[in-house]
Amino acid sequence: MRDKVEEAINEIRPRLQDDGGDIELVGITDDNVVQVRLRGACAGCPGAAMTLKMGVERLIREKVPEIKYVENVK
């Protein structure tokens, strides 16, 4: 499962990097919650929550349906 999640993150990473940000996979909990860390411009961006839910989470859940949700950890 981790490999599939990393593939999805690698697919969206260039879009985040285009805006000066990045994303790091921190881990996946036992109850299938993906934990990521937004970096660079994404870390302090007011639109980060929207990017996380509508972009990152949507893509990951599309590729790995067993994932419940994605959360940003510090």
CORSULDA-V242529 format. One record per helix or strand of 2 or more residues. SS is the DSSP state (H for helix, E for strand). FROM is the first residue (numbers start at 0). TO is the last residue. If there is no record, write none. Layout:
BEGIN
ss=SS from=FROM to=TO
ss=SS from=FROM to=TO
END
This chain:
BEGIN
ss=H from=1 to=17
ss=E from=20 to=27
ss=E from=32 to=39
ss=H from=47 to=62
ss=E from=68 to=71
END
